[in-house]
């Protein structure tokens, strides 16, 4: 039987118009089935009183005095219905496609053989031709199509898509790394009319890298010599070697305890999304966080889909990322439960969903934290990784937030082991350091992770919606709102906008020498007069005169890979085109500014001469006994040198810092070139 969810939508859409002796027959079919309900016909034709349709189904008002009725739709098995025993009445029926092809998406695992079969559902299927088709460049080995085109078998690949892997632990798999093959199922009807539907076979299941995973959800492990030391009662799971990795498929709920060749422990917790209690917001637990997520777009994304606030013709297509769970697995997630309830389609309103689906609709706590119990303290570091967000936000060319961010230096911020080992470096180079949560420091064996999305985005935001919230009360960017002026005293109003999360790490800091300086140069702050020690405050054209001052840094740093439909800005590129809205032509770079700063630093600190140009000045152990005036001159030079784009961010202020320092040392000012006029 069709699920009950479709009926209220059609009742609202078609109303209750009827006469005595007729009833409404509402037809639906599984998403992407290939059945053309819009061309459905009723026999005998005299039974049809009225016909209405929308994108999700079709409804007929039929007479009850015409005996058994036969309804046929191209690509579907005919159905025979009796009039309702009582009138007025509504009847729902699901039209099955001619061939049973199994689920639209299936996750079969890497380097695994699989088989697709087209099984006839009704006699009409025998009079139709059928064939599977796979792309010639599909990531499959040993592809065979047999049985007149009705059977397809092959072996998946998959590991070649995992170009970046952690040194140890669970291997994250983003939406773009699943190694999906789209297989076309083509049906040719007796009159020669072709119908097609698409099936997907994924070699890998998406994985956030967290040790809280769903029952039946395969995960890959990086590391050597893993062995399964303990598993839950009733489990028959075994480890499988896949290339250089190890695969585990939890088959029951509970804890799977593993150890590698060096004896390092890893506990993987397995559960089902539909059985995990959703009581995170109890007053003595996470009540503030639970209250705040109501203003998150992610929490209410499926509600927006069904309410028509997103331009989706078929919300079913968005379930992989707009609801909880992994389609293609038996994880108790939204798609799995929807299949168990035999819903043919989604309703037009979120409140019409069965309660079991409403609790899984949207991206709630379990979508990021997993369906099992809360991970132990030594595993909580994993939720800080960008891989948790990449499960959905790394699906180019449509969603490219993570792939764009991966092109930045921030994504590699901790590649130098010193940035992970030194607390003073971790403040800007690691996610746990930027959040001030040393208890979430990853184990050393994990290696470099780069800055994670949560360094800038606060998914929970228990403090409430910031001033930039949308009129609807939703928080569109989920950005953190740190105390900008604590990081950069005297910061201009533009620093309070969308780029406020940039200031903390791109400001000089409180040390004797500046750690980073782009924000300070941009704002015309941080310098000192070498002779008097008074603050040098300079011009701040970009900080005040941007076309969109509320965006601050992001007014210019707002481009990235052109192939991405969404998320390209997360590359934070500021090419020459960024200048054109305000300047007649892109300003000419001024290499003499950096050269003068480097020469000045080399004069004051001879030990730094010849250092690697890729290593920032603040990474070197500057030890020198300088006079106060020279110390101030050194600070000014380092402010300029710490910002590779000082000549673009604030050319006037960079010159002022250098000229003041050169004057104090009895040197000539930096030679100026003619500037392009804005």
C-alpha positions as CSV (number, residue, x, y, z in Angstrom):
1,X,0.0,0.0,0.0
2,X,1.0,3.6,-0.6
3,X,2.0,5.6,2.4
4,X,-0.4,7.9,4.0
5,X,1.7,11.0,3.6
6,X,0.6,11.8,0.0
7,X,-3.1,12.0,0.8
8,X,-3.4,15.3,2.7
9,X,-1.4,17.1,0.0
10,X,-3.8,16.0,-2.7
11,X,-6.8,16.7,-0.5
12,X,-5.6,20.3,-0.1
13,X,-4.7,20.7,-3.7
14,X,-7.8,19.2,-5.2
15,X,-10.3,20.1,-2.6
16,X,-13.4,18.1,-1.8
17,X,-15.3,18.8,-5.0
18,X,-17.4,15.7,-5.7
19,X,-20.9,14.4,-6.4
20,X,-22.6,11.5,-4.7
21,X,-21.5,8.2,-6.3
22,X,-17.9,9.2,-7.0
23,X,-14.5,9.1,-5.3
24,X,-11.0,10.3,-5.6
25,X,-8.2,7.9,-6.7
26,X,-4.8,9.3,-5.9
27,X,-1.8,7.7,-7.6
28,X,1.8,7.9,-6.8
29,X,5.0,6.1,-7.6
30,X,8.5,5.9,-6.2
31,X,10.8,8.8,-7.0
32,X,12.7,8.4,-10.3
33,X,10.7,5.2,-11.2
34,X,10.3,6.2,-14.8
35,X,6.6,5.8,-14.6
36,X,4.7,8.6,-16.4
37,X,1.8,9.2,-14.2
38,X,0.9,12.3,-16.2
39,X,-0.2,10.0,-19.1
40,X,-2.2,7.6,-17.0
41,X,-5.5,6.5,-18.5
42,X,-8.7,5.0,-16.9
43,X,-10.7,2.1,-18.4
44,X,-13.6,2.2,-18.9
45,X,-13.2,5.9,-19.9
46,X,-16.8,6.7,-18.9
47,X,-15.8,6.2,-15.3
48,X,-13.6,9.4,-15.3
49,X,-15.3,12.5,-14.0
50,X,-12.3,14.7,-13.4
51,X,-8.5,14.6,-13.6
52,X,-5.9,16.7,-11.7
53,X,-2.2,16.4,-11.4
54,X,0.9,18.1,-10.0
55,X,4.6,17.3,-9.9
56,X,4.2,14.5,-7.3
57,X,1.3,12.5,-8.6
58,X,-2.1,12.4,-10.3
59,X,-5.7,12.2,-9.0
60,X,-8.8,11.0,-10.7
61,X,-12.4,11.6,-9.6
62,X,-14.2,8.4,-10.6
63,X,-17.7,7.1,-10.6
64,X,-18.5,4.2,-8.3
65,X,-21.1,2.6,-10.6
66,X,-18.8,1.4,-13.4
67,X,-17.5,-1.8,-11.7
68,X,-13.8,-2.6,-11.4
69,X,-11.6,0.1,-12.9
70,X,-8.2,-0.4,-14.7
71,X,-5.6,2.3,-14.5
72,X,-2.5,2.2,-16.7
73,X,0.5,4.5,-16.9
74,X,3.4,4.2,-19.4
75,X,6.2,2.3,-17.7
76,X,4.1,1.1,-14.9
77,X,2.1,-2.0,-14.0
78,X,-1.6,-1.5,-14.4
79,X,-3.7,-1.5,-11.3
80,X,-7.3,-2.6,-10.8
81,X,-9.4,-0.9,-8.2
82,X,-12.8,-1.3,-6.7
83,X,-14.9,1.7,-5.7
84,X,-14.7,2.5,-2.0
85,X,-17.3,0.7,0.1
86,X,-18.4,4.0,1.5
87,X,-18.7,7.4,-0.2
88,X,-17.5,10.0,-0.2
89,X,-14.1,8.4,-0.4
90,X,-10.4,8.7,-1.2
91,X,-8.2,5.8,-2.3
92,X,-4.5,5.8,-2.6
93,X,-2.6,3.4,-4.8
94,X,1.0,3.1,-5.8
95,X,2.0,2.4,-9.4
96,X,4.9,0.1,-9.6
97,X,7.4,0.3,-12.5
98,X,7.4,-2.6,-14.9
99,X,10.7,-4.0,-13.6
100,X,11.9,-4.3,-10.0
101,X,15.4,-3.0,-10.1
102,X,16.1,-2.7,-6.3
103,X,16.9,0.5,-4.6
104,X,17.9,3.6,-6.6
105,X,21.2,3.9,-4.7
106,X,23.1,1.1,-3.1
107,X,26.5,1.2,-1.3
108,X,28.3,-2.0,-2.1
109,X,31.8,-1.3,-0.7
110,X,35.2,-0.9,-2.5
111,X,36.6,-3.7,-4.6
112,X,33.4,-5.6,-4.3
113,X,31.4,-7.5,-7.0
114,X,27.8,-6.6,-7.3
115,X,24.9,-7.5,-9.6
116,X,21.9,-5.6,-10.8
117,X,18.8,-7.6,-12.1
118,X,15.7,-6.4,-13.8
119,X,12.9,-8.6,-12.5
120,X,9.5,-8.4,-14.2
121,X,6.7,-7.2,-12.0
122,X,3.7,-7.9,-14.3
123,X,2.8,-9.4,-17.6
124,X,3.1,-6.1,-19.4
125,X,6.9,-6.2,-18.7
126,X,7.2,-9.3,-20.8
127,X,6.2,-7.3,-23.9
128,X,8.8,-4.6,-23.3
129,X,12.5,-4.6,-24.0
130,X,15.0,-3.8,-21.2
131,X,18.7,-3.1,-21.0
132,X,21.2,-1.8,-18.5
133,X,23.8,0.8,-19.7
134,X,27.0,1.9,-17.9
135,X,29.3,4.7,-18.9
136,X,32.5,3.5,-20.6
137,X,34.6,5.5,-18.1
138,X,32.8,4.1,-15.0
139,X,35.1,3.3,-12.1
140,X,34.3,-0.4,-12.5
141,X,36.2,-3.5,-13.4
142,X,35.0,-6.7,-15.1
143,X,31.8,-5.1,-16.3
144,X,29.4,-7.7,-17.8
145,X,25.9,-7.1,-19.2
146,X,24.0,-10.4,-19.8
147,X,20.6,-12.0,-20.0
148,X,19.5,-9.8,-22.9
149,X,20.6,-6.7,-21.1
150,X,18.7,-7.5,-18.0
151,X,21.6,-8.4,-15.7
152,X,24.7,-6.2,-15.0
153,X,27.6,-7.2,-12.9
154,X,30.9,-5.6,-12.1
155,X,33.5,-4.9,-9.4
156,X,33.9,-1.5,-7.8
157,X,37.0,0.5,-7.4
158,X,36.8,3.4,-5.0
159,X,40.1,3.9,-3.2
160,X,41.6,6.0,-6.1
161,X,39.1,8.7,-5.1
162,X,40.6,9.0,-1.6
163,X,43.5,11.1,-2.5
164,X,43.9,12.7,0.9
165,X,43.8,10.3,3.8
166,X,44.6,10.7,7.5
167,X,47.7,8.9,8.8
168,X,45.6,6.9,11.3
169,X,42.0,6.2,12.2
170,X,38.7,6.4,10.4
171,X,39.0,7.6,6.8
172,X,36.5,10.4,6.0
173,X,34.6,10.1,2.8
174,X,32.9,13.1,1.4
175,X,30.0,13.3,-1.0
176,X,32.5,13.7,-3.9
177,X,34.7,10.7,-2.9
178,X,32.1,7.9,-2.9
179,X,33.0,6.7,-6.4
180,X,29.5,6.6,-7.7
181,X,28.6,5.0,-11.0
182,X,25.3,6.1,-12.7
183,X,23.7,3.2,-14.5
184,X,20.9,3.8,-16.9
185,X,18.0,1.4,-17.0
186,X,16.2,1.7,-20.4
187,X,12.8,0.3,-21.0
188,X,11.4,0.3,-24.6
189,X,7.6,-0.1,-24.5
190,X,5.7,-2.3,-27.1
191,X,5.0,0.8,-29.3
192,X,8.7,1.7,-29.3
193,X,8.5,4.5,-26.8
194,X,11.7,4.6,-24.6
195,X,11.6,5.3,-20.8
196,X,14.7,5.6,-18.7
197,X,15.6,5.7,-15.0
198,X,18.9,6.1,-13.3
199,X,20.4,3.8,-10.6
200,X,23.5,4.7,-8.6
201,X,26.1,2.3,-7.3
202,X,28.5,3.7,-4.7
203,X,31.8,2.0,-3.8
204,X,32.0,4.0,-0.6
205,X,29.6,5.2,2.0
206,X,30.0,8.8,3.1
207,X,31.9,9.1,6.4
208,X,32.5,12.0,8.7
209,X,35.4,10.3,10.3
210,X,33.6,10.1,13.7
211,X,33.7,6.8,15.6
212,X,29.9,7.0,16.0
213,X,28.5,5.3,12.9
214,X,25.3,3.6,11.8
215,X,24.7,-0.2,11.8
216,X,25.4,-1.5,8.4
217,X,27.4,1.6,7.5
218,X,30.9,0.5,6.2
219,X,34.0,2.5,7.3
220,X,37.6,2.4,6.2
221,X,40.6,2.5,8.6
222,X,44.0,4.0,8.0
223,X,46.9,2.4,9.9
224,X,48.7,-0.9,9.9
225,X,47.8,-4.2,11.5
226,X,44.3,-3.5,12.8
227,X,42.7,-6.4,14.6
228,X,39.2,-6.7,16.0
229,X,39.7,-7.4,19.7
230,X,36.1,-7.2,20.9
231,X,32.7,-6.9,19.3
232,X,29.1,-6.9,20.5
233,X,27.2,-10.0,21.2
234,X,25.7,-11.5,18.1
235,X,28.0,-9.7,15.7
236,X,29.6,-11.7,12.9
237,X,31.6,-8.7,11.5
238,X,35.2,-9.3,10.4
239,X,37.8,-6.9,9.2
240,X,38.6,-6.9,5.4
241,X,41.8,-5.6,3.9
242,X,41.2,-3.2,1.0
243,X,44.4,-2.1,-0.6
244,X,46.3,-0.2,2.1
245,X,43.2,0.2,4.2
246,X,41.0,-1.9,6.4
247,X,37.2,-2.1,6.2
248,X,34.7,-2.7,9.0
249,X,31.0,-3.1,8.5
250,X,29.2,-3.1,11.9
251,X,26.3,-5.5,11.7
252,X,24.8,-5.0,15.2
253,X,24.5,-2.1,17.7
254,X,27.3,-1.7,20.2
255,X,31.0,-1.1,20.6
256,X,33.6,-2.6,18.3
257,X,37.0,-2.4,19.9
258,X,40.1,-2.5,17.6
259,X,43.8,-2.1,18.0
260,X,46.6,-1.5,15.5
261,X,50.0,-3.2,15.3
262,X,51.4,-0.7,17.8
263,X,48.7,-1.4,20.3
264,X,46.8,1.9,19.8
265,X,43.1,1.5,20.6
266,X,40.1,2.6,18.5
267,X,36.6,2.1,19.6
268,X,33.8,2.4,17.0
269,X,30.3,2.8,18.3
270,X,27.4,1.5,16.1
271,X,23.7,2.4,16.4
272,X,20.6,3.3,14.4
273,X,19.4,6.8,13.8
274,X,15.8,5.9,14.4
275,X,16.6,4.4,17.8
276,X,18.8,7.1,19.3
277,X,16.9,9.1,21.9
278,X,16.8,12.8,20.9
279,X,16.9,14.3,24.4
280,X,20.1,16.4,23.9
281,X,18.2,19.5,25.0
282,X,17.3,18.4,28.5
283,X,17.6,21.3,31.0
284,X,20.6,19.8,32.7
285,X,22.4,18.9,29.4
286,X,22.5,21.1,26.2
287,X,19.3,23.1,26.5
288,X,20.9,26.4,25.3
289,X,22.4,24.6,22.3
290,X,19.2,22.8,21.5
291,X,17.2,26.1,21.6
292,X,19.7,27.8,19.3
293,X,19.6,25.2,16.5
294,X,16.0,26.3,15.8
295,X,17.5,29.3,14.0
296,X,19.8,27.2,11.9
297,X,19.1,26.7,8.2
298,X,20.4,23.1,8.5
299,X,17.9,22.1,11.1
300,X,15.0,23.3,9.0
301,X,16.3,22.6,5.5
302,X,13.9,19.8,4.7
303,X,11.0,21.8,6.1
304,X,11.9,24.5,3.7
305,X,12.1,22.0,0.8
306,X,8.6,20.7,1.4
307,X,7.2,24.1,2.0
308,X,8.5,25.2,-1.4
309,X,11.0,27.7,-0.1
310,X,13.8,25.9,-2.0
311,X,13.5,25.6,-5.8
312,X,13.4,21.8,-5.8
313,X,11.2,20.0,-8.2
314,X,11.7,16.8,-6.2
315,X,12.8,17.1,-2.6
316,X,13.5,13.4,-2.6
317,X,16.7,14.2,-4.6
318,X,18.0,16.2,-1.6
319,X,17.5,13.7,1.1
320,X,21.2,12.6,1.2
321,X,22.1,16.1,2.6
322,X,18.8,17.6,3.8
323,X,17.9,14.8,6.2
324,X,19.7,12.5,8.6
325,X,21.2,9.2,7.4
326,X,23.0,7.7,4.4
327,X,20.7,6.6,1.5
328,X,21.6,3.2,0.2
329,X,22.3,1.7,3.7
330,X,20.0,0.2,6.3
331,X,21.0,2.7,9.0
332,X,17.6,3.8,10.4
333,X,18.0,7.1,8.7
334,X,15.4,9.1,6.8
335,X,15.6,7.3,3.5
336,X,15.8,3.9,5.1
337,X,12.7,4.6,7.3
338,X,10.9,6.2,4.4
339,X,11.4,2.9,2.5
340,X,10.2,0.8,5.4
341,X,7.0,2.9,5.6
342,X,6.6,2.4,1.8
343,X,6.0,6.1,1.1
344,X,5.7,6.7,-2.6
345,X,6.5,10.4,-2.3
346,X,7.0,13.2,0.2
347,X,4.1,15.4,1.2
348,X,3.8,19.1,0.5
349,X,4.1,20.1,4.1
350,X,6.6,18.9,6.7
351,X,4.0,18.5,9.4
352,X,2.3,15.8,7.2
353,X,5.3,13.5,7.6
354,X,4.9,10.6,10.0
355,X,6.5,11.3,13.3
356,X,9.2,8.7,12.7
357,X,10.4,10.8,9.7
358,X,9.9,14.3,11.3
359,X,12.5,13.4,13.9
360,X,14.9,12.5,11.2
361,X,14.1,15.4,8.9
362,X,16.6,18.2,8.5
363,X,20.2,18.2,9.8
364,X,19.9,17.7,13.5
365,X,22.3,16.6,16.2
366,X,22.7,13.0,14.9
367,X,23.6,14.1,11.4
368,X,26.9,15.5,12.7
369,X,27.5,13.6,15.9
370,X,26.4,10.1,14.7
371,X,23.6,7.7,15.7
372,X,25.4,5.9,18.6
373,X,26.2,7.2,22.1
374,X,28.3,10.3,22.6
375,X,32.0,9.5,21.8
376,X,34.4,9.2,24.7
377,X,36.6,12.2,25.5
378,X,39.6,10.9,23.5
379,X,37.5,10.8,20.3
380,X,35.7,14.2,20.6
381,X,38.5,15.9,18.6
382,X,37.1,14.3,15.4
383,X,34.0,16.5,15.2
384,X,36.2,19.6,14.7
385,X,37.4,18.4,11.3
386,X,36.1,19.8,8.0
387,X,35.4,16.2,7.1
388,X,32.2,16.4,9.1
389,X,30.9,19.2,6.9
390,X,32.4,17.7,3.7
391,X,29.9,14.8,3.9
392,X,27.5,17.2,2.3
393,X,29.4,20.4,1.4
394,X,32.0,18.6,-0.9
395,X,29.8,17.7,-3.8
396,X,31.1,19.8,-6.8
397,X,30.2,21.3,-9.1
398,X,27.1,22.2,-7.2
399,X,28.4,22.4,-3.7
400,X,32.1,23.2,-3.4
401,X,32.6,24.9,-0.1
402,X,35.1,22.3,1.2
403,X,36.9,21.7,-2.1
404,X,37.4,25.5,-2.5
405,X,38.6,25.8,1.1
406,X,41.1,23.0,0.4
407,X,42.9,25.3,-2.0
408,X,43.8,27.8,0.8
409,X,46.7,27.8,3.2
410,X,44.3,27.6,6.0
411,X,43.4,24.0,5.0
412,X,47.1,23.2,5.5
413,X,47.7,25.5,8.4
414,X,49.1,22.7,10.7
415,X,51.3,20.9,8.1
416,X,54.4,22.0,10.1
417,X,54.5,19.8,13.2
418,X,55.6,22.8,15.3
419,X,52.2,24.4,14.7
420,X,50.5,21.3,16.4
421,X,53.0,20.9,19.2
422,X,53.4,24.5,20.4
423,X,50.4,26.1,22.1
424,X,51.3,29.6,21.0
425,X,51.2,28.3,17.4
426,X,48.1,26.2,17.8
427,X,46.0,29.3,18.6
428,X,45.8,30.1,14.9
429,X,47.0,27.0,13.1
430,X,44.6,24.4,14.6
431,X,40.9,24.3,15.2
432,X,41.2,23.2,18.8
433,X,43.6,26.0,19.5
434,X,41.5,28.7,17.8
435,X,38.5,27.5,19.9
436,X,40.5,27.4,23.1
437,X,39.7,23.7,23.6
438,X,43.0,21.9,24.3
439,X,41.1,18.9,25.5
440,X,40.1,18.3,21.9
441,X,43.7,18.1,20.7
442,X,44.0,15.1,18.3
443,X,46.4,12.2,18.9
444,X,49.8,12.8,17.4
445,X,49.4,9.8,15.1
446,X,46.6,11.5,13.3
447,X,48.9,14.1,11.8
448,X,48.0,17.3,10.0
449,X,44.3,18.2,9.7
450,X,44.3,21.9,8.8
451,X,41.8,24.3,10.1
452,X,38.2,23.0,10.2
453,X,35.0,24.7,9.2
454,X,34.0,25.2,12.9
455,X,37.0,27.5,13.4
456,X,34.8,30.1,11.7
457,X,31.3,28.7,11.8
458,X,29.5,28.0,15.0
459,X,26.8,25.4,14.4
460,X,25.4,25.6,17.9
461,X,25.8,29.3,18.8
462,X,24.1,29.0,22.2
463,X,24.6,32.7,22.8
464,X,21.8,33.5,20.4
465,X,21.5,34.9,16.9
466,X,24.0,37.7,16.1
467,X,23.0,41.1,14.7
468,X,23.6,39.9,11.1
469,X,20.8,37.3,11.3
470,X,18.3,37.2,8.5
471,X,14.9,38.9,9.0
472,X,13.3,35.4,9.3
473,X,15.4,34.8,12.4
474,X,17.5,32.2,10.7
475,X,21.3,32.4,10.9
476,X,22.4,32.0,7.2
477,X,26.2,31.8,7.6
478,X,26.3,30.4,11.2
479,X,29.4,32.6,11.7
480,X,31.1,33.0,15.1
481,X,31.1,36.5,16.6
482,X,34.3,36.9,18.6
483,X,35.4,40.0,20.4
484,X,37.0,41.8,17.4
485,X,38.4,44.7,19.4
486,X,40.1,42.4,21.9
487,X,42.1,41.0,19.0
488,X,42.6,44.3,17.2
489,X,42.0,47.4,19.5
490,X,40.6,50.3,17.5
491,X,39.3,48.1,14.7
492,X,36.9,50.0,12.3
493,X,33.2,49.2,12.1
494,X,33.8,47.1,9.0
495,X,35.6,44.5,11.2
496,X,32.2,43.7,12.8
497,X,30.8,42.3,9.6
498,X,31.1,38.9,8.0
499,X,34.9,38.9,8.2
500,X,35.0,39.3,12.0
501,X,36.1,35.7,12.2
502,X,39.3,36.6,10.2
503,X,40.5,39.2,12.6
504,X,41.7,37.0,15.5
505,X,44.3,35.1,13.5
506,X,45.3,37.9,11.1
507,X,46.0,40.4,13.8
508,X,49.5,41.0,15.3
509,X,48.7,39.5,18.7
510,X,49.9,40.5,22.1
511,X,53.5,39.3,21.9
512,X,56.6,41.5,21.6
513,X,56.7,41.0,17.8
514,X,53.7,40.7,15.5
515,X,52.5,37.2,14.7
516,X,50.4,38.2,11.7
517,X,49.4,41.5,10.3
518,X,46.9,41.5,7.4
519,X,44.0,42.8,9.5
520,X,46.2,45.5,11.1
521,X,47.6,46.7,7.8
522,X,44.1,46.8,6.3
523,X,42.8,48.8,9.3
524,X,45.9,51.1,9.5
525,X,46.7,50.0,13.1
526,X,49.5,48.4,15.1
527,X,52.5,50.5,14.2
528,X,54.6,52.7,16.5
529,X,56.7,55.7,16.1
530,X,60.3,54.4,16.6
531,X,61.5,57.6,18.3
532,X,58.5,58.4,20.6
533,X,56.7,55.1,21.0
534,X,53.4,56.7,20.1
535,X,50.9,54.7,18.0
536,X,51.1,55.2,14.2
537,X,47.6,55.2,12.9
538,X,47.4,55.4,9.1
539,X,44.9,55.6,6.3
540,X,42.4,52.9,6.0
541,X,40.8,53.2,2.6
542,X,39.8,49.6,2.2
543,X,38.4,49.4,5.7
544,X,36.1,52.4,5.2
545,X,35.5,52.9,1.4
546,X,34.5,49.4,0.3
547,X,31.3,49.1,-1.8
548,X,30.2,46.7,0.9
549,X,32.0,47.7,4.1
550,X,29.9,45.2,6.2
551,X,31.7,42.4,4.5
552,X,35.2,43.7,5.5
553,X,37.9,41.4,4.2
554,X,35.3,39.4,2.3
555,X,34.4,42.3,0.1
556,X,37.5,41.6,-1.9
557,X,38.4,38.0,-0.8
558,X,35.3,36.6,-2.4
559,X,36.2,34.4,-5.4
560,X,37.5,31.0,-6.2
561,X,37.3,28.1,-8.7
562,X,34.9,29.2,-11.5
563,X,33.5,25.7,-12.0
564,X,31.7,25.7,-8.7
565,X,28.0,26.7,-8.5
566,X,28.1,27.3,-4.7
567,X,30.9,27.7,-2.2
568,X,33.6,29.0,-4.6
569,X,34.1,32.0,-2.3
570,X,35.5,29.7,0.4
571,X,38.8,29.8,-1.6
572,X,39.0,33.5,-0.4
573,X,40.8,34.6,-3.5
574,X,41.2,38.3,-4.2
575,X,42.2,38.5,-7.9
576,X,42.5,41.6,-9.9
577,X,38.8,41.5,-10.7
578,X,38.1,42.2,-7.0
579,X,39.5,45.7,-7.5
580,X,37.5,46.8,-10.5
581,X,34.3,47.7,-8.7
582,X,36.2,50.5,-6.9
583,X,39.3,51.1,-9.2
584,X,39.5,51.9,-12.8
585,X,42.1,49.2,-13.1
586,X,43.7,46.8,-10.8
587,X,46.4,48.4,-8.7
588,X,50.0,47.5,-9.7
589,X,51.8,45.4,-7.2
590,X,54.7,47.1,-5.4
591,X,57.4,44.5,-4.7
592,X,59.7,47.3,-3.4
593,X,57.5,47.5,-0.3
594,X,58.3,43.9,0.8
595,X,61.9,44.2,-0.4
596,X,62.4,47.3,1.8
597,X,60.8,45.5,4.8
598,X,62.9,42.4,4.3
599,X,66.1,44.5,4.0
600,X,65.2,46.4,7.2
601,X,64.6,43.2,9.2
602,X,67.9,41.7,7.8
603,X,69.8,44.8,9.0
604,X,68.3,44.7,12.5
605,X,68.5,40.9,12.7
606,X,71.4,39.7,10.6
607,X,70.7,36.1,11.6
608,X,67.5,36.1,9.5
609,X,69.2,36.8,6.2
610,X,68.9,34.0,3.8
611,X,66.0,32.4,5.6
612,X,63.4,30.4,3.6
613,X,60.9,32.7,1.9
614,X,58.1,30.3,2.6
615,X,58.6,30.6,6.3
616,X,56.8,33.5,8.0
617,X,59.0,35.8,10.1
618,X,57.0,35.0,13.3
619,X,58.0,31.3,13.0
620,X,61.7,32.2,13.5
621,X,63.2,32.5,17.0
622,X,64.2,36.1,16.9
623,X,66.6,36.8,19.8
624,X,68.3,40.1,19.8
625,X,69.3,42.9,22.2
626,X,68.1,46.0,20.4
627,X,67.5,49.6,21.6
628,X,63.9,50.6,22.1
629,X,63.9,52.6,18.9
630,X,65.3,49.7,16.9
631,X,62.8,47.3,18.5
632,X,60.0,49.6,17.4
633,X,61.5,49.9,13.9
634,X,61.7,46.1,13.8
635,X,58.0,45.8,14.8
636,X,57.0,48.2,11.9
637,X,59.0,46.3,9.4
638,X,57.6,42.9,10.6
639,X,54.1,44.3,10.4
640,X,54.7,44.9,6.7
641,X,56.6,41.7,6.1
642,X,54.0,39.5,7.8
643,X,51.4,40.6,5.3
644,X,52.3,39.3,1.8
645,X,49.7,41.7,0.4
646,X,50.5,44.8,2.4
647,X,51.1,46.8,-0.7
648,X,47.5,46.0,-1.8
649,X,45.7,46.0,1.6
650,X,47.0,49.4,2.5
651,X,49.9,50.8,0.5
652,X,49.8,54.2,2.2
653,X,50.1,52.7,5.7
654,X,52.8,50.2,4.7
655,X,54.9,53.1,3.4
656,X,54.3,55.1,6.6
657,X,55.5,52.3,8.8
658,X,58.6,51.7,6.7
659,X,59.5,55.4,6.2
660,X,59.1,56.1,10.0
661,X,61.5,53.2,10.7
662,X,64.0,54.1,8.0
663,X,64.0,57.7,9.3
664,X,64.8,56.6,12.8
665,X,67.8,54.6,11.4
666,X,68.9,57.5,9.3
667,X,67.9,56.0,6.0
668,X,66.1,57.4,3.0
669,X,62.3,56.6,2.6
670,X,61.1,53.9,0.2
671,X,61.2,55.1,-3.4
672,X,57.6,55.7,-4.6
673,X,56.1,54.9,-8.0
674,X,53.2,56.6,-9.6
675,X,49.9,55.0,-8.4
676,X,46.9,54.1,-10.5
677,X,44.1,56.4,-9.5
678,X,40.8,54.9,-8.2
